Amino acid sequence: MSRSRLFTATLLLSLALLLGCEPGEPPVTRLDPPEPGETLKVATRNAATTYYLDRHETPAGPEHDLVQRFAEAHGWEVEWSLQGSTAEVLEALESGEVHLAAAGLTHLPSRDARFRRGPGHTDIVEQLVCHRDMRPLPRRVEELAGVEIRVTADSSYAEKLASLVNRHTGIAFEEDPRTTEMLLAEVAERRIECTLADSNIVRVVRRHFPHLEVAMNLTSGDRLGWYLPAGHQALAEMAGQWMGSAEGQQSVAAMEERYYAYIGEFDFVDLRALNRRIDERLPSFFELFLAAEETTGMPADLLAALAYQESHWDPQAVSPTGVRGIMMLTQNTAQSLGVANRLDPAAAIDGGARYLADRHQRLPETIPEPDRTYLALASYNIGRGHLLDARELARELGRNPNSWEDMKQVLPLKADKRYYPQTRYGYARGYEPVHYVQRIRNYQDVIGAAVATSTDDE
């Protein structure tokens, strides 16, 4: 070999060793932190608790919202890299393809050793989830011996179970390349016995699969957060400073309100009935909800959720107070809408949709979505006058009348004798619209996901 070729080979070998590469492998290229106007590259995965496209094909999700706010604060665009699993997210981070991983990742010492830890944003516990009909359900770690457990590969769950295997006899588990959400569905359908999942994932997914049962919590004090490639200290500090700032904390609060706060205590009977009626009753009416959406602009799944809250999709429903039909319209409301027969589902759904659209239209256009829709639902339930009272009361109390998060606290004051005598319309059961909106949001999530799945299967 010539001296020049020997020098070149030696130089390449030295560079490869310095960069942690094997000879013959391309060196890893680390991305520099973006400058204002440049692009922040982010790895995530497609799931309800991370990043997804909503019914309008608009990006949404807890991680999406936080990253977007962080990027906007620094004048960056965001380029999303959707990965199929947690392992692939970490591979993208390790390869230097992205600046940041925001994918519902638990902060772990093992990950801290490989990557630069970013700020945390959501407290969770890892939960063992089985089918509620499994007998006996394992309630203690010692009872996991002999239980079939399958978890997402390269996840924090696998790490937790590996530590239990070393301390307890008879515990075994398998790693699976599929996502946690898919494994929860497998448990619900009794194809596997149990899996592990973060509590925020269980909270969201369990509404679609009421037969899932949390058998026990296996961790406490865990936190979801971001990770950056090793060596990205400057960008990690920027992320930490932003997350800890007033703007960052407001963004976290807004994320929690949008995606988690409305999910109430799990009600097996209610959700089992909803899922059954989605199969048995909704198909008879969903085209009517779609037609009402075309007419009014109110989303079909929202109208379906509203109708379920009102009547459980019973077109012949009648209450002791005289409201009737699938949308439970009062006689006066029906007359004002030109609905001659409240028991006619087509007329009732069209009328109810027009009434909700009217409540929505009468609110100031400056109110952002989704707050404007939630306030319109509250107006549908409690009446426009009482809602206007509550908005004025919010101003007097230094709260934001355009924020549903603030209005959830103010509306119940319409039943408080310290406050309602000052209002124009007086007493109202102001706590009712808060629960009303919460239930409709829950129902809409389940209905929307079921309709989307059935559409995809066609």
Disulfide bonds with the S-S distance in Angstrom:
Cys130-Cys194 2.12
